[in-house]
């Protein structure tokens, strides 16, 4: 008899990167191994579309009401599930009511998965007035009630172990077969690139003076792939609006990928996914030594760790002028993803979550 898994997540499925690259890309694997999958997003498509827009308070309020109603109805369906998997939270605001009902009333054992330091306040400016509704303190309660906790790196594991002894690390992974299955093409005019959301674009501030300096010596493109145009005055800037349909093709036009970050408690919880995307496409990655980045990258072998303005400048200068070095580092980066951070490399670990 086929066993069923109910996946509960904040966002509509196939949309949010944290969901797509943490668990959605394992759905086919699970189905091939005899599981039936049910997907339950908290927000619907309309709610997701209005979430990060300025204003739209009434739309956001109605979206939340619809979402809570769907969650309450869902509780009547979960009794038939063999496994319940909760990514980040069952509801985006408020206390962990649904998790408590699932664990204490329905007596369902659930797997709890997260890939950021979500117990710390972090919010977009468009929702700053309401961020306290997120009830960040609920994370430790959900961890306590979970049968198994799955996190993206050791920093997150260290936090989770304070409240639950059954914690596993499964990195955020790359599907090299179906998604990240092309390589960058190294042309004469180099493309230095960054991808991310408007909330993480602030990290570019530390690299902009270096780009400005290099612009005076070299002819290159500085490509920014995001959901919002950056306010940068660079002659080399080319903004590319993020598009799920062309996401990988747009990334593959980058020849040197950068991932600058500030060292903070929140940043240490990040899973290095931006850098892994570059590496998967044979793009040499330059990353700040924050959190898991230094575990992913062996400096000068499969990528570069840059911790000062001088190291950022010298490494970029070296890569701009040396195409063979770009190819060599890119190939090594791809091999690292294949061996440690690919879907194939982590399939067995993922299946094991649902063996008991």
C-alpha positions in Angstrom: 0.0 0.0 0.0 1.4 3.4 -1.0 2.2 5.7 1.9 1.2 9.4 1.8 3.1 12.5 2.6 1.4 15.9 3.2 3.7 18.8 2.6 2.8 22.1 4.3 4.6 25.2 3.2 4.1 29.0 3.3 4.1 29.7 -0.4 2.4 28.4 -3.5 4.3 25.4 -4.8 6.8 25.8 -7.7 7.3 29.5 -6.9 9.6 30.1 -3.8 13.3 29.1 -4.1 13.4 27.8 -0.5 10.7 25.3 -1.3 11.8 24.4 -4.8 15.3 23.6 -3.8 14.8 22.1 -0.4 12.1 19.5 -1.1 9.9 20.0 -4.2 12.7 18.7 -6.5 12.5 15.4 -4.6 8.8 14.8 -5.4 9.5 12.6 -8.4 12.0 10.6 -6.4 9.4 10.0 -3.6 6.7 9.0 -6.1 9.1 6.5 -7.8 9.6 5.0 -4.4 6.0 4.4 -3.7 4.8 7.6 -2.0 1.8 9.7 -2.8 2.3 13.5 -2.4 -0.2 16.1 -1.2 0.8 19.8 -1.4 -0.7 22.4 0.9 0.5 26.0 0.6 -0.6 28.6 3.2 -0.8 31.5 0.6 -2.6 31.1 -2.6 -1.3 32.7 -5.9 -3.2 36.0 -5.3 -1.9 36.3 -1.7 1.7 35.5 -2.9 1.4 38.2 -5.6 0.3 40.9 -3.1 2.6 39.9 -0.2 5.7 42.1 -1.0 3.9 45.0 -2.7 3.8 48.3 -1.0 0.5 49.0 0.6 -2.2 46.5 -0.5 -3.2 46.1 3.2 -6.8 45.0 2.4 -5.6 42.5 -0.2 -3.0 41.1 2.3 -5.6 40.9 5.1 -8.1 39.0 2.9 -5.2 36.7 1.7 -4.4 35.9 5.3 -8.0 35.2 6.1 -8.4 32.8 3.1 -5.1 31.1 4.1 -6.2 30.5 7.7 -9.5 29.1 6.5 -7.8 26.7 4.2 -5.5 25.6 7.0 -8.4 24.8 9.4 -10.1 22.8 6.7 -6.8 20.9 6.1 -6.7 19.7 9.7 -9.6 17.3 8.9 -7.5 15.8 6.0 -4.3 15.2 7.8 -5.4 12.1 9.8 -5.0 10.0 6.7 -1.4 11.1 6.1 1.4 8.7 6.9 3.8 11.6 7.1 3.4 15.3 7.7 6.3 17.6 6.5 6.2 21.3 7.5 8.6 23.7 5.8 9.4 26.8 7.9 5.9 27.2 9.4 2.3 26.1 8.9 1.0 29.7 9.0 3.0 32.8 8.1 1.8 34.9 11.0 0.6 34.2 14.6 1.5 31.6 17.1 2.0 27.9 16.1 -1.6 26.9 16.5 -1.7 24.5 13.6 1.6 22.8 14.6 0.2 22.4 18.1 -3.0 20.8 16.9 -1.1 18.5 14.6 1.2 17.3 17.3 -1.0 17.4 20.4 -4.6 16.9 19.2 -4.1 14.8 16.0 -1.1 13.1 17.6 0.7 13.2 14.2 4.5 12.9 14.1 5.8 15.6 11.8 9.1 16.5 10.1 10.1 20.1 10.5 12.4 21.7 7.8 14.0 25.1 7.7 16.9 26.7 5.8 17.4 30.1 7.4 17.8 31.5 10.9 14.0 32.0 11.0 13.9 32.5 14.8 15.5 36.0 14.2 13.5 39.0 12.9 13.9 39.5 9.2 11.4 41.2 7.0 10.9 43.3 3.9 10.3 47.0 4.1 6.9 46.6 2.5 5.7 44.5 5.6 7.8 46.2 8.3 4.8 47.5 10.2 3.4 44.0 10.7 6.6 41.9 11.2 5.9 41.3 14.9 2.8 39.2 13.8 5.3 36.6 12.6 5.8 35.5 16.2 9.5 34.5 15.7 9.5 32.8 19.1 7.3 30.0 17.7 10.2 28.4 15.9 11.7 26.8 19.1 8.2 25.4 20.0 7.7 23.8 16.6 11.2 22.3 16.9 10.3 20.8 20.3 7.1 19.3 19.0 8.6 17.8 15.8 9.5 14.1 15.5 12.5 15.0 13.3 14.1 18.3 12.4 15.9 18.8 9.1 18.1 21.9 8.5 20.3 23.2 5.8 23.6 23.6 7.7 25.5 23.1 11.0 24.7 26.5 12.3 21.0 25.8 12.1 21.5 22.4 13.6 23.3 23.8 16.6 20.3 26.0 17.3 17.8 23.2 16.8 19.7 20.8 19.1 18.8 23.0 22.0 15.2 21.9 21.7 15.3 18.5 19.9 17.9 15.8 19.8 16.7 14.3 16.5 18.2 16.8 14.0 19.6 16.1 10.5 21.5 18.3 8.1 20.5 18.0 4.4 21.9 20.9 2.4 19.8 22.9 0.0 20.5 21.0 -3.2 20.9 21.5 -7.0 19.2 19.3 -9.6 22.0 18.9 -12.2 19.9 16.7 -14.4 16.6 18.6 -14.9 17.3 22.2 -13.9 21.0 23.4 -13.6 22.0 21.3 -16.6 23.9 23.8 -18.8 27.2 25.6 -18.4 28.4 29.1 -18.8 30.2 30.1 -22.0 33.4 32.0 -21.4 33.5 34.8 -24.0 36.0 37.6 -24.5 33.7 40.2 -22.8 33.4 39.0 -19.3 30.1 39.1 -17.4 30.4 39.5 -13.6 27.0 38.6 -12.0 24.9 38.5 -8.9 21.4 37.1 -8.4 19.1 37.6 -5.4 16.0 39.4 -4.1 15.6 43.1 -3.3 16.0 42.3 0.4 19.5 40.9 -0.1 20.6 43.5 -2.6 22.0 45.6 0.3 25.0 43.2 0.4 26.1 44.6 -3.0 27.1 47.9 -1.3 30.5 46.5 -0.3 31.4 45.5 -3.8 30.2 48.5 -5.8 33.4 50.7 -5.2 35.5 47.8 -6.5 33.3 47.4 -9.6 33.6 51.2 -10.2 37.3 51.0 -10.0 37.6 48.0 -12.4 35.3 49.7 -14.9 38.0 52.2 -15.5 40.4 49.5 -16.7 38.3 46.7 -18.2 35.3 46.4 -20.5 32.8 44.0 -18.8 29.2 43.6 -17.9 27.9 43.7 -14.4 24.7 41.7 -14.5 22.1 41.8 -11.6 19.3 39.3 -11.8 16.6 40.2 -9.3 12.9 40.9 -8.7 13.5 44.7 -8.4 15.9 47.0 -10.3 18.9 48.0 -8.2 19.6 51.7 -7.6 23.2 51.6 -8.8 25.1 54.1 -10.9 27.4 51.8 -12.8 28.2 52.1 -16.5 28.6 48.3 -16.7 25.2 47.6 -15.1 22.7 45.4 -16.8 19.5 44.6 -14.9 17.7 41.3 -15.8 14.4 40.8 -14.1 14.2 37.4 -12.5 12.0 35.0 -14.5 11.4 31.4 -13.5 11.2 30.3 -17.1 14.6 31.8 -18.1 16.2 31.6 -14.7 19.0 29.1 -15.6 19.7 30.6 -19.0 20.0 34.1 -17.5 22.4 32.7 -14.8 24.5 30.9 -17.4 25.4 34.1 -19.1 27.4 35.0 -16.0 31.2 34.2 -16.2 32.1 35.2 -12.6 29.6 34.9 -9.8 29.8 37.0 -6.7 28.2 36.4 -3.3 29.1 39.3 -0.9 27.6 39.1 2.6 27.8 40.8 5.9 28.6 38.7 9.0 25.5 38.6 11.1 23.5 36.0 13.0 21.0 35.9 10.2 23.6 35.6 7.5 25.3 32.7 9.3 22.1 30.7 8.8 22.1 31.0 5.0 22.9 27.9 3.1 25.2 29.3 0.4 22.7 28.5 -2.4 23.6 31.5 -4.5 27.2 30.3 -4.7 26.1 26.7 -5.3 24.0 27.9 -8.3 27.1 29.5 -9.8 29.2 26.5 -9.2 26.6 24.1 -10.7 26.8 26.1 -14.0 30.7 26.0 -14.0 30.8 29.6 -13.0 33.7 30.5 -10.6 32.2 31.7 -7.4 33.5 34.5 -5.1 31.9 34.3 -1.6 32.3 36.1 1.7 33.5 33.9 4.5 30.1 33.8 6.3 28.4 30.7 7.6 28.5 27.7 5.4 30.4 29.4 2.6 33.8 28.5 3.9 32.7 24.8 4.0 31.5 24.9 0.4 34.5 26.6 -1.0 38.2 25.6 -0.8 39.9 28.9 -1.6 41.7 28.9 -4.9 40.5 25.3 -5.7 36.8 25.3 -6.4 36.1 28.9 -5.8 37.3 31.9 -3.8 36.7 33.3 -0.3 37.1 37.1 -0.3 37.1 38.8 3.1 38.6 42.3 2.3 38.1 44.9 -0.4 41.7 44.1 -1.5 40.9 40.4 -1.9 37.7 41.0 -3.9 39.6 43.4 -6.2 42.6 41.2 -6.8 40.5 38.0 -7.4 38.1 39.8 -9.8 41.1 41.3 -11.6 42.7 37.8 -11.9 39.6 36.2 -13.2 38.7 39.0 -15.7 42.1 38.5 -17.4 42.5 34.7 -17.2 39.9 32.7 -19.0 41.7 29.4 -18.3 41.6 30.1 -14.6 37.8 30.8 -14.9 37.3 27.4 -16.6 39.5 25.5 -14.2 37.8 26.9 -11.1 34.4 26.5 -12.7 34.9 22.9 -13.4 36.1 22.2 -9.9 33.1 24.0 -8.5 30.7 21.9 -10.6 32.4 18.7 -9.4 31.9 19.8 -5.7 28.2 20.3 -6.4 28.0 16.9 -8.1 29.6 15.1 -5.1 28.1 17.0 -2.2 25.3 19.3 -3.0 23.3 17.7 -5.9 19.9 16.0 -5.7 21.5 12.8 -6.7 24.1 12.9 -3.9 21.4 13.6 -1.3 18.6 11.3 -2.6 19.3 8.5 -0.1 19.3 10.9 2.8 16.0 12.4 1.7 14.3 9.0 1.3 15.6 8.0 4.7 13.4 10.7 6.3 10.3 8.7 5.3 11.5 5.2 6.1 10.3 4.9 9.7 
